[in-house]
Amino acid sequence: MTLQMATSNPFIELSVPSELGYEKIARDAVAAFARRLGCDRERVEDLKTALSEACINAIEHGNASVSGLRVDIQCTGMVDRLMVEVRDYGVRRYPGDMPVVGIDLKLQGLAPRRGMGLMMISQLVDEAGFTENTEGGNRFRLVLYFRRS
């Protein structure tokens, strides 16, 4: 893990094995970083859940559970937000044009229950989505705005 605090935008980078369970290590490291930046407890809990799901998606879908691959996480603190990027190595590329199916159809059994993770993530953070990645693989960005009182 790399921790950089000397610049105006502190950041950390970590790389974990593409194996289920390692998302917990990433989640805890990013939560500690968010708390250090002043993020309140409730928002940190939302971020932990969203990041765990994003890492699991990277492991299962992007890296297709291929042993030996990595999931890279980069977090950048800014004046008003925390930006987290999760990168896999794209054994399976996210097509980007998949229709969003509402939870009501899933609960009625009219659509597969899988695929609710992206929907859940979008409800927990302020911004979430795939971003362009010219290096190959998939890059998923989470943004959490700080709520200052």
Secondary structure, 3 states (H helix, E strand, C coil): CEEECCCCCCEEEEEEECCCCHHHHHHHHHHHHHHHCCCCHHHHHHHHHHHHHHHHHHHHHHCCCCCCCEEEEEEEECCCEEEEEEECCCCCCCCCCCCCCCHHHHHCCCCCCCCHHHHHHHHHCCEEEEECCCCCCCEEEEEEECCCC
